[in-house]
Amino acid sequence: MAKKIPMRQCIGCSEMKSKKELLRILRTESEGIILDATGRKNGRGAYICPNAECLKKAKKSRGLERSFKIQVSDEIYDSLTKEIERIEKSVRNARNGDESG
Ligand SMILES: [Zn+2]
């Protein structure tokens, strides 16, 4: 029997991927729209690939607005882009550090 993996759609490239491969963006009452790196916070979530390209696409197509049904300013997209770029870098560094041969 094949295991059923829960799939989510990236708001940038619209590809379906498993939750593990995606980052969760949350809309919270207190903090507004944030990147949920731990995946543990409650709230309405949208999913995106961990790369800045997909966030650019989401910004163009207003993916967050469609997911959350609220206005999302460019500043929010910009700060999310910065966070994702930081995550991208740390993932890359972790991979490089892994090459022990
Ligand atoms: Zn994507």
Backbone and ligand atoms as CSV (ligand in chain L), in Angstrom:
chain,resi,resn,atom,element,x,y,z
A,1,MET,N,N,0.837,-1.213,0.000
A,1,MET,CA,C,0.000,0.000,0.000
A,1,MET,C,C,0.867,1.257,0.000
A,2,ALA,N,N,0.549,2.146,-0.848
A,2,ALA,CA,C,1.304,3.402,-0.899
A,2,ALA,C,C,0.831,4.329,0.221
A,3,LYS,N,N,1.815,4.953,0.835
A,3,LYS,CA,C,1.486,5.925,1.883
A,3,LYS,C,C,0.950,7.183,1.239
A,4,LYS,N,N,-0.062,7.732,1.843
A,4,LYS,CA,C,-0.598,8.963,1.283
A,4,LYS,C,C,0.067,10.171,1.930
A,5,ILE,N,N,0.776,10.912,1.104
A,5,ILE,CA,C,1.464,12.103,1.608
A,5,ILE,C,C,0.582,13.313,1.361
A,6,PRO,N,N,0.355,14.094,2.423
A,6,PRO,CA,C,-0.458,15.300,2.210
A,6,PRO,C,C,0.251,16.300,1.308
A,7,MET,N,N,-0.395,16.684,0.245
A,7,MET,CA,C,0.206,17.598,-0.711
A,7,MET,C,C,-0.394,18.996,-0.551
A,8,ARG,N,N,0.472,19.970,-0.772
A,8,ARG,CA,C,0.029,21.364,-0.727
A,8,ARG,C,C,0.507,22.070,-1.989
A,9,GLN,N,N,-0.211,23.109,-2.344
A,9,GLN,CA,C,0.148,23.842,-3.552
A,9,GLN,C,C,0.961,25.090,-3.217
A,10,CYS,N,N,2.061,25.262,-3.919
A,10,CYS,CA,C,2.870,26.467,-3.760
A,10,CYS,C,C,2.105,27.653,-4.346
A,11,ILE,N,N,2.055,28.755,-3.606
A,11,ILE,CA,C,1.322,29.917,-4.108
A,11,ILE,C,C,2.103,30.654,-5.193
A,12,GLY,N,N,3.382,30.260,-5.388
A,12,GLY,CA,C,4.181,30.899,-6.431
A,12,GLY,C,C,4.087,30.150,-7.747
A,13,CYS,N,N,4.617,28.917,-7.768
A,13,CYS,CA,C,4.692,28.168,-9.022
A,13,CYS,C,C,3.494,27.239,-9.213
A,14,SER,N,N,2.626,27.161,-8.218
A,14,SER,CA,C,1.410,26.336,-8.289
A,14,SER,C,C,1.674,24.836,-8.360
A,15,GLU,N,N,2.895,24.431,-8.081
A,15,GLU,CA,C,3.181,22.993,-8.069
A,15,GLU,C,C,2.698,22.371,-6.767
A,16,MET,N,N,2.259,21.130,-6.873
A,16,MET,CA,C,1.866,20.395,-5.685
A,16,MET,C,C,3.095,19.693,-5.114
A,17,LYS,N,N,3.325,19.913,-3.838
A,17,LYS,CA,C,4.460,19.265,-3.180
A,17,LYS,C,C,4.033,18.827,-1.792
A,18,SER,N,N,4.852,17.947,-1.199
A,18,SER,CA,C,4.533,17.536,0.161
A,18,SER,C,C,4.834,18.685,1.121
A,19,LYS,N,N,4.137,18.690,2.235
A,19,LYS,CA,C,4.276,19.779,3.196
A,19,LYS,C,C,5.720,19.998,3.632
A,20,LYS,N,N,6.446,18.893,3.721
A,20,LYS,CA,C,7.834,18.968,4.167
A,20,LYS,C,C,8.699,19.814,3.247
A,21,GLU,N,N,8.347,19.806,1.969
A,21,GLU,CA,C,9.169,20.523,0.991
A,21,GLU,C,C,8.818,21.997,0.898
A,22,LEU,N,N,7.772,22.387,1.592
A,22,LEU,CA,C,7.304,23.764,1.469
A,22,LEU,C,C,7.457,24.532,2.767
A,23,LEU,N,N,7.490,25.839,2.639
A,23,LEU,CA,C,7.467,26.704,3.815
A,23,LEU,C,C,6.035,27.159,4.043
A,24,ARG,N,N,5.703,27.364,5.313
A,24,ARG,CA,C,4.365,27.807,5.628
A,24,ARG,C,C,4.366,29.298,5.936
A,25,ILE,N,N,3.469,29.999,5.316
A,25,ILE,CA,C,3.281,31.412,5.625
A,25,ILE,C,C,1.956,31.515,6.369
A,26,LEU,N,N,1.996,32.208,7.489
A,26,LEU,CA,C,0.816,32.261,8.341
A,26,LEU,C,C,0.255,33.661,8.442
A,27,ARG,N,N,-1.027,33.714,8.571
A,27,ARG,CA,C,-1.662,34.974,8.914
A,27,ARG,C,C,-2.098,34.886,10.368
A,28,THR,N,N,-1.542,35.729,11.196
A,28,THR,CA,C,-1.885,35.704,12.614
A,28,THR,C,C,-2.527,37.022,13.024
A,29,GLU,N,N,-3.287,36.955,14.107
A,29,GLU,CA,C,-3.957,38.148,14.615
A,29,GLU,C,C,-2.940,39.159,15.139
A,30,SER,N,N,-1.966,38.638,15.895
A,30,SER,CA,C,-1.065,39.537,16.614
A,30,SER,C,C,0.097,40.008,15.751
A,31,GLU,N,N,0.608,39.138,14.893
A,31,GLU,CA,C,1.833,39.486,14.177
A,31,GLU,C,C,1.623,39.780,12.697
A,32,GLY,N,N,0.410,39.620,12.232
A,32,GLY,CA,C,0.176,39.815,10.809
A,32,GLY,C,C,0.653,38.611,10.012
A,33,ILE,N,N,1.224,38.871,8.847
A,33,ILE,CA,C,1.664,37.776,7.991
A,33,ILE,C,C,3.127,37.462,8.250
A,34,ILE,N,N,3.388,36.235,8.651
A,34,ILE,CA,C,4.740,35.837,9.033
A,34,ILE,C,C,5.106,34.504,8.387
A,35,LEU,N,N,6.405,34.265,8.347
A,35,LEU,CA,C,6.894,32.982,7.880
A,35,LEU,C,C,6.969,32.048,9.083
A,36,ASP,N,N,6.309,30.934,8.996
A,36,ASP,CA,C,6.265,30.000,10.117
A,36,ASP,C,C,7.321,28.924,9.909
A,37,ALA,N,N,8.531,29.215,10.374
A,37,ALA,CA,C,9.646,28.300,10.140
A,37,ALA,C,C,9.478,26.990,10.905
A,38,THR,N,N,8.809,27.040,12.043
A,38,THR,CA,C,8.675,25.839,12.857
A,38,THR,C,C,7.489,24.976,12.435
A,39,GLY,N,N,6.531,25.581,11.755
A,39,GLY,CA,C,5.343,24.841,11.351
A,39,GLY,C,C,4.425,24.505,12.499
A,40,ARG,N,N,4.623,25.161,13.620
A,40,ARG,CA,C,3.864,24.788,14.821
A,40,ARG,C,C,2.797,25.788,15.214
A,41,LYS,N,N,2.856,26.969,14.626
A,41,LYS,CA,C,1.893,27.976,15.050
A,41,LYS,C,C,0.534,27.746,14.417
A,42,ASN,N,N,-0.463,28.189,15.125
A,42,ASN,CA,C,-1.814,28.058,14.595
A,42,ASN,C,C,-2.199,29.285,13.790
A,43,GLY,N,N,-3.030,29.053,12.827
A,43,GLY,CA,C,-3.490,30.167,12.011
A,43,GLY,C,C,-3.748,29.692,10.605
A,44,ARG,N,N,-4.225,30.602,9.795
A,44,ARG,CA,C,-4.487,30.273,8.417
A,44,ARG,C,C,-3.172,30.295,7.649
A,45,GLY,N,N,-2.887,29.221,6.941
A,45,GLY,CA,C,-1.577,29.127,6.305
A,45,GLY,C,C,-1.633,29.052,4.795
A,46,ALA,N,N,-0.555,29.506,4.176
A,46,ALA,CA,C,-0.347,29.328,2.744
A,46,ALA,C,C,1.019,28.665,2.600
A,47,TYR,N,N,1.232,27.990,1.514
A,47,TYR,CA,C,2.481,27.259,1.348
A,47,TYR,C,C,3.263,27.778,0.157
A,48,ILE,N,N,4.595,27.761,0.315
A,48,ILE,CA,C,5.459,28.235,-0.763
A,48,ILE,C,C,6.765,27.460,-0.750
A,49,CYS,N,N,7.344,27.237,-1.933
A,49,CYS,CA,C,8.648,26.583,-2.020
A,49,CYS,C,C,9.669,27.452,-1.294
A,50,PRO,N,N,10.676,26.837,-0.686
A,50,PRO,CA,C,11.687,27.641,0.005
A,50,PRO,C,C,12.652,28.299,-0.965
A,51,ASN,N,N,12.139,29.088,-1.873
A,51,ASN,CA,C,13.034,29.889,-2.701
A,51,ASN,C,C,12.395,31.217,-3.085
A,52,ALA,N,N,13.273,32.202,-3.243
A,52,ALA,CA,C,12.810,33.565,-3.445
A,52,ALA,C,C,12.084,33.728,-4.785
A,53,GLU,N,N,12.420,32.871,-5.748
A,53,GLU,CA,C,11.779,32.952,-7.060
A,53,GLU,C,C,10.263,32.756,-6.946
A,54,CYS,N,N,9.882,31.770,-6.163
A,54,CYS,CA,C,8.458,31.487,-6.018
A,54,CYS,C,C,7.731,32.638,-5.315
A,55,LEU,N,N,8.434,33.273,-4.384
A,55,LEU,CA,C,7.806,34.398,-3.712
A,55,LEU,C,C,7.629,35.568,-4.676
A,56,LYS,N,N,8.584,35.737,-5.577
A,56,LYS,CA,C,8.445,36.771,-6.596
A,56,LYS,C,C,7.213,36.520,-7.454
A,57,LYS,N,N,7.052,35.250,-7.827
A,57,LYS,CA,C,5.876,34.891,-8.615
A,57,LYS,C,C,4.598,35.144,-7.833
A,58,ALA,N,N,4.641,34.802,-6.557
A,58,ALA,CA,C,3.462,34.996,-5.710
A,58,ALA,C,C,3.124,36.479,-5.589
A,59,LYS,N,N,4.169,37.295,-5.531
A,59,LYS,CA,C,3.954,38.729,-5.424
A,59,LYS,C,C,3.278,39.246,-6.693
A,60,LYS,N,N,3.753,38.760,-7.831
A,60,LYS,CA,C,3.191,39.172,-9.115
A,60,LYS,C,C,1.730,38.764,-9.246
A,61,SER,N,N,1.468,37.537,-8.849
A,61,SER,CA,C,0.102,37.019,-9.019
A,61,SER,C,C,-0.770,37.287,-7.792
A,62,ARG,N,N,-0.178,37.984,-6.811
A,62,ARG,CA,C,-0.909,38.301,-5.578
A,62,ARG,C,C,-1.431,37.030,-4.892
A,63,GLY,N,N,-0.537,36.057,-4.788
A,63,GLY,CA,C,-0.913,34.760,-4.215
A,63,GLY,C,C,-1.348,34.832,-2.764
A,64,LEU,N,N,-0.700,35.695,-1.992
A,64,LEU,CA,C,-1.068,35.787,-0.576
A,64,LEU,C,C,-2.435,36.417,-0.401
A,65,GLU,N,N,-2.714,37.410,-1.213
A,65,GLU,CA,C,-4.041,38.026,-1.149
A,65,GLU,C,C,-5.134,36.988,-1.397
A,66,ARG,N,N,-4.859,36.129,-2.401
A,66,ARG,CA,C,-5.868,35.137,-2.732
A,66,ARG,C,C,-6.008,34.093,-1.632
A,67,SER,N,N,-4.893,33.754,-0.993
A,67,SER,CA,C,-4.958,32.761,0.081
A,67,SER,C,C,-5.631,33.312,1.328
A,68,PHE,N,N,-5.281,34.539,1.678
A,68,PHE,CA,C,-5.739,35.085,2.952
A,68,PHE,C,C,-6.936,36.019,2.807
A,69,LYS,N,N,-7.258,36.382,1.583
A,69,LYS,CA,C,-8.382,37.267,1.312
A,69,LYS,C,C,-8.264,38.608,2.039
A,70,ILE,N,N,-7.019,39.083,2.111
A,70,ILE,CA,C,-6.777,40.417,2.680
A,70,ILE,C,C,-5.753,41.134,1.819
A,71,GLN,N,N,-5.606,42.441,2.040
A,71,GLN,CA,C,-4.580,43.213,1.354
A,71,GLN,C,C,-3.207,42.858,1.910
A,72,VAL,N,N,-2.255,42.635,1.035
A,72,VAL,CA,C,-0.888,42.363,1.466
A,72,VAL,C,C,0.020,43.383,0.801
A,73,SER,N,N,0.711,44.158,1.624
A,73,SER,CA,C,1.531,45.234,1.062
A,73,SER,C,C,2.835,44.694,0.492
A,74,ASP,N,N,3.461,45.478,-0.377
A,74,ASP,CA,C,4.750,45.098,-0.947
A,74,ASP,C,C,5.796,44.892,0.142
A,75,GLU,N,N,5.674,45.690,1.224
A,75,GLU,CA,C,6.637,45.556,2.319
A,75,GLU,C,C,6.602,44.154,2.903
A,76,ILE,N,N,5.404,43.610,3.017
A,76,ILE,CA,C,5.273,42.252,3.566
A,76,ILE,C,C,5.931,41.246,2.627
A,77,TYR,N,N,5.675,41.392,1.338
A,77,TYR,CA,C,6.327,40.500,0.375
A,77,TYR,C,C,7.843,40.647,0.455
A,78,ASP,N,N,8.304,41.887,0.584
A,78,ASP,CA,C,9.747,42.120,0.645
A,78,ASP,C,C,10.379,41.489,1.875
A,79,SER,N,N,9.697,41.622,3.022
A,79,SER,CA,C,10.311,41.053,4.224
A,79,SER,C,C,10.261,39.527,4.177
A,80,LEU,N,N,9.211,38.970,3.588
A,80,LEU,CA,C,9.168,37.513,3.415
A,80,LEU,C,C,10.275,37.051,2.475
A,81,THR,N,N,10.523,37.836,1.416
A,81,THR,CA,C,11.591,37.496,0.473
A,81,THR,C,C,12.936,37.424,1.193
A,82,LYS,N,N,13.174,38.413,2.060
A,82,LYS,CA,C,14.432,38.420,2.797
A,82,LYS,C,C,14.563,37.184,3.681
A,83,GLU,N,N,13.476,36.835,4.345
A,83,GLU,CA,C,13.527,35.660,5.217
A,83,GLU,C,C,13.777,34.390,4.428
A,84,ILE,N,N,13.116,34.287,3.286
A,84,ILE,CA,C,13.292,33.085,2.469
A,84,ILE,C,C,14.716,33.013,1.932
A,85,GLU,N,N,15.258,34.170,1.536
A,85,GLU,CA,C,16.641,34.176,1.058
A,85,GLU,C,C,17.596,33.716,2.147
A,86,ARG,N,N,17.291,34.125,3.386
A,86,ARG,CA,C,18.125,33.708,4.504
A,86,ARG,C,C,18.030,32.185,4.696
A,87,ILE,N,N,16.823,31.667,4.595
A,87,ILE,CA,C,16.626,30.225,4.740
A,87,ILE,C,C,17.335,29.477,3.619
A,88,GLU,N,N,17.196,30.005,2.395
A,88,GLU,CA,C,17.885,29.386,1.257
A,88,GLU,C,C,19.380,29.264,1.529
A,89,LYS,N,N,19.957,30.344,2.032
A,89,LYS,CA,C,21.382,30.359,2.307
A,89,LYS,C,C,21.756,29.334,3.360
A,90,SER,N,N,20.975,29.273,4.433
A,90,SER,CA,C,21.324,28.350,5.509
A,90,SER,C,C,21.167,26.907,5.052
A,91,VAL,N,N,20.192,26.654,4.178
A,91,VAL,CA,C,20.023,25.299,3.640
A,91,VAL,C,C,21.238,24.944,2.801
A,92,ARG,N,N,21.676,25.890,1.981
A,92,ARG,CA,C,22.834,25.653,1.129
A,92,ARG,C,C,24.078,25.388,1.976
A,93,ASN,N,N,24.266,26.206,3.025
A,93,ASN,CA,C,25.426,26.021,3.891
A,93,ASN,C,C,25.394,24.667,4.572
A,94,ALA,N,N,24.203,24.267,5.021
A,94,ALA,CA,C,24.066,22.981,5.680
A,94,ALA,C,C,24.451,21.855,4.731
A,95,ARG,N,N,24.035,22.004,3.481
A,95,ARG,CA,C,24.364,20.970,2.490
A,95,ARG,C,C,25.856,20.918,2.245
A,96,ASN,N,N,26.477,22.095,2.114
A,96,ASN,CA,C,27.921,22.142,1.881
A,96,ASN,C,C,28.671,21.498,3.041
A,97,GLY,N,N,28.206,21.798,4.252
A,97,GLY,CA,C,28.852,21.253,5.425
A,97,GLY,C,C,28.708,19.741,5.522
A,98,ASP,N,N,27.746,19.230,4.780
A,98,ASP,CA,C,27.441,17.806,4.822
A,98,ASP,C,C,28.416,16.957,4.017
A,99,GLU,N,N,29.144,17.647,3.129
A,99,GLU,CA,C,29.991,16.895,2.216
A,99,GLU,C,C,31.283,16.442,2.899
A,100,SER,N,N,31.163,15.452,3.722
A,100,SER,CA,C,32.326,14.971,4.437
A,100,SER,C,C,33.040,13.880,3.645
A,101,GLY,N,N,32.442,13.474,2.581
A,101,GLY,CA,C,33.114,12.588,1.674
A,101,GLY,C,C,32.749,11.140,1.821
L,1,ZN,ZN,ZN,6.975,27.081,-5.880
